[in-house]
Each structure stands twice: as C-alpha cells, then as structure tokens.
C-alpha cells in the first residue's frame, strides 16, 4: 500500500475515505458528506480530544466533507486545501449556502440589523465566506442572518491584487500555532490566508507550500517583494529585496525585519526561495 500523508488523506485502520479504496487498508470505507462551517473560527485538531494540538483553523462558510461524527467531534477534510482533522461537531452543518462574497478586511462585525448602533452578534475574519441576499443602504444582508458593512466584503470574483499588502495587515498579530486569523496565526497560516485573499490557491503547511508554490529561485542575491523564503518548518514573505515579513516564535508575533537577521539567528539554512507570478511584486 502507498504511504500517504494523513494531513491530506482521510484514513485510519478502522475507517477511510471511499476514494482511497485500494490505496490504503481499512476496516470500512465511507463517502464524505458535504458540510459547511457555521462558527466564526473553528480549531482543526490532530486528535478528537480537548487536549489535542491545533493544526489549523476553519473559517465561517468554509466547506468540508465529514467522514465521521462521534463523541462530539467530526472527522473532516477541508475542500479548499484538502486538510484533514477533527473539529467540534457543533461547528458544521449539512445546510450549505453557496457563497457570493468574502470578508476582505482582517475582521468585521455581523449586526442583527443594518444599524451600527445595534449590538453585533459575531465577529468574522478575513476570507470568511458568505452568501449576500440583498443590500440595505451601507449594509449587506446575509442568507444566514445578520448584516455586514458592505465595504468590508468583496465578491468572490474580485480578489485582492497584492498578497504582500494583505500580509502587511497582520503586522504585530500574535503568533499562534495553527492559527490563520487576526486573533493569531503561524508562518504558513499568514502565507495561506494572504494568497487566498488574492485568489491564489495554497496548501496549509510550510513543507507543502515549499513543494507546491511558485518556481525555485536559484539566485538568492536577486530577491524581490513577494518571494517566499523557506527554512525547515518555517516560511516568510519578502517585503522588499532585503526585509522579510513573517509570523514567528522568536518575537511571538508578525514582524518585518532584515532577512540577514533571520538567517544569522537560525539554526538551519534556507532550504529554498520560491517566486510566484506577478502577484505581490509591486514596487515597495
């Protein structure tokens, strides 16, 4: 049988994705059931238990396939990046609203009425996806209920133009393992949400990103804005030819600092630099 990455493939000894039949051994195989996340931010866990480490997060409106619900946890695979893990069963719903818009600010408020003086019901973060059913003045009405200030939303057909500018919005945000919101994020989470906001697909973890994104840049002396710099277990975004933008455990927040400072204190060498397309390569 193949050796498959459990972060991207749904399989255990007792249960596996029907699509993996013949590729893995399991006592039974099931087809995933389409679900949607209905909570603002949901921890994706490595194991179905409260003390499990968080490996990623799911945002409001994201779509997943559910393969098992047991003891208050759902075993899911995210549709956009393929990530696999366990989430609270209360965080997902079989009722799916096809999104029309996404949150385009780092965060925004959902109000019970189209009135900024009402008490917000929830906070949604960048890339949360929503179905807008109408507009009332300066507010968009949502299919799931509530209203959001229209200028905080963008149609799914209108991505941001510069993913580096998106990443800049997360300066000073706390470092948080597995996080990918303004409440806290890790290095690969920052890269992923910035690229997703710009309409560029990205895997979740830094090793996956290093294999999948852009093209290898052999001349490290020719760095430019938007290049991705990888170390084993870490990734950062070049903010300019000399400075790196990254979420990191050294400062426990997102910072911009000289790349040479990062290199000097790192226990490992740069493993690769990868260059994407024109996205992010605007003049600094």
N, C-alpha and C positions, 0 to 999 in steps of 0.2 A: 504494500500500500504506500501511497505518497506520504511525504512529510509536509503537512500543510500548516500554515500559520494560524493558530487559534484566535488571533486578533481579527482575522478576516474570514474565517471559516467556522461554521456552526457545527461542532461535533464534540461528542463525549462518548464514552464507552457504552452508555445506555441509550443515547439519543443523538440524531444527526439530521442535518438538512437533507431533504429528499434529493436535492440536486447533487449531493455528494455520494449518492449510492454507487457502489463500485469503486469509489476512490478512498473511502475510509471504512473501517469496521465499526459497527454499532448494533445494539440490540434491536433498535427500531429507527425508522426514518419518518419524518413528518415534513409537510409543506408549511412554510411560514404564512401567517395571517397578517394582512395589511392593517397597520395601526398608525395612529398619529399622537404625538406628544401634546399634552394639554396643560402642562405646568410650565412656568417661565424658564426654569433651569432644572434639569434632572441629572443627577450623578449617574454615570455609567460605571458599574463596579466590576472588578475582576471575579468576584465570587458572590453568591446570593446570601450575603450576611452583612450585618450592620458594621462590623469592624473591617470589612474588605477595603483595600485601597481603591480610590477613584482612578480610573484610567482615561476617562474622557467625560464630556457632558453632552446632553441633548437639549436643544432649544425648542421653545414653543413652536408648534406647527411642523416640526421635522417628522419625516415619515420613516417607519421601520417595519420590519417583519418580525412577528412574535412567534417563537417556536415552542414556548412552554410558559405556563403561569402556575407557580407553585409556592406555597408558603409566603405569599405577599410579594413575590418577585417575578418579573417577566424576563425571559431569556430572549434577547433581541439582536437583530442585525440592522444597523442603520443603512438606509438605502443610498444616501449620497456618498458616503465614504467607505461603506462596507464594514464598519467597525462593529465588533461583537462584544456583548457584555450583558450584565444583569442590571435591571432598573426596578424601581418601585412599580408594582402592578397598577397603582393608582395614577401613575404618570401618563399612561397610554389609554387610548380609546379606539374602538373599532369604527367610530364615526369619523370619517375623513373629509375635511374641507379642502378642496383644491385651491392652493394659494394663488393670489394675484400680485401680492406686494410683499416686501420685506422691510424690517426695521433698518434704516440706513444711518441712524445715529448710534452712539455707543450704548445708549439706553433711552427709553421713553416710557411714558405713563399711559395706562389704559383707564379711561374715565367712564363712569356709569352714564353720563350724559355729555353732550357736546358743549361743555362748560368747564373752564379751567378752575372754577371755584368749587366744583364737586370733589368729593374725596376719591382719589384713584383706587382702583381695585387690585391692580398688579403693576409690576414693572417688567417690561420686556427689553431684551438686549439685542445688539447688532446681529443681523441675519435671522432673527426670529421671523417666521413666515406666516402670512395672514391672508384671509380672503376678505377683501373690501366689497361691501354690497351697495354702498351709496356714500355721498358726501353731503354733510350738513355744515355749511359755512366753512370754517377753517378745519373741520374735523372729518375723519373718515369713520363710517360705521362698519363694524366687523360682523362677519357671519356668526362668530362665536359669542357675540355680545360685547358691548362697550364701544368706546370711541378713542381714537388716537389722533393727535395733531397731525394734519396731513403732510406738513413739511418734514416730518420725521420718518416718512415712509417713501419708498421708491418702488415703481413697478418692477417685477422680476425681469422684465426686458430691458431695464436700464441700470446696468452695473456701474460701480464707481470706475473712474478711468485710471486711477493711480493707487495701486495696492500699498505702496510705501506711505502715501499720505494717510491711508486708512490706519496702518500700523502706528503712525505717529500719534493718533488719538489715544493710544493706550499707554503713553508715557506715564510713569510713576504708578501704574496699576500694580497691585501686589502680585508677587509670584505665587502660583497655586498649582500644585501638581494635578494634571488632568483638566485644568480649567481652560475655558475659552470664552470668557466674558469680561466686561469691565469690572466685575467683582473680584476677578483674579484669573490668571492664566499662566500657562507654561510656554516654553520657547516654541514648540511646534504648534501649540494652540494659537499663538499670535500669528504665525505664518499662515495657518489654515484659514482662520476667520478673515484675515486681510485679503487673501486670494479669493475666497468665496464671495466676499463683498464685491470683488472686481470681476466676477464671472469666470474665475479660473478654478478648475477642479483641483483638489489637493488631498492626498492621504492625510491621516491623522498624526502619526508619529514621525519623528525626525529621520529614522532609518528608512521608513517608507518614502518620505519626501525626497531623500537623497537619491533613491533609486528611480523615482518617477518624474521629478520636476526638471524641466529645462535641459540644457546641454552642459557638459563639463567644460569649464574654463581652465585651460592649462596654464595660461599666463596670469599668475596671481598678482603681478605688478600692474595689471590693466583693469583693476576693479572699477565698477561703476555702480551708481544708485540702482537698487533693485536686485543686485546679485545676492544669491543665497550662499552663506558660508557654513559649512558643516564640520563638526567635530564628532567623535563617537558619543552619541547621546545628547547632542546639542546642535542648535541651528540659530543663525541670526541673519538679519537683513541688512545689506549695506545701505546706509542712509546717504552716503556720499562715497567718494573714492577712498576715503580714509577712515570713516566712522561707521560703527556697527550699531544697529538698533536691535535690541534683543531682550526678552524676558529671561531672567537668570537668577540662580540661587545665591550668587555672590552678594548682590545688592538686595535680593529678595523683592525685586520689582523690575519693571521695564525701563531701560535706560538707553541713551545714546552715548557711546564712548569711543575713543580711538581703538581701532581694531588691534593695533600693536599692543595695547594694554591687555586685551583679552588673550592674545597669543602669549604674552610674557607670563601670565599667571596660570595658564592652562597646563594641566598635567599631560595632555595629549596634543598631538599636532593636528592641524587642519586636515581633514580627510578628503574634502573636495570643495570646490566652488562651482556653483551651477548658475547659468544665466537663462532667464526666461525670455519671453518675447519683448515687445516694446513696452509692455505694462510696467510701470514703476520706474522707467528710465528717463523721466522728465528731469530737466535741469534742477539741481539742488538750489 
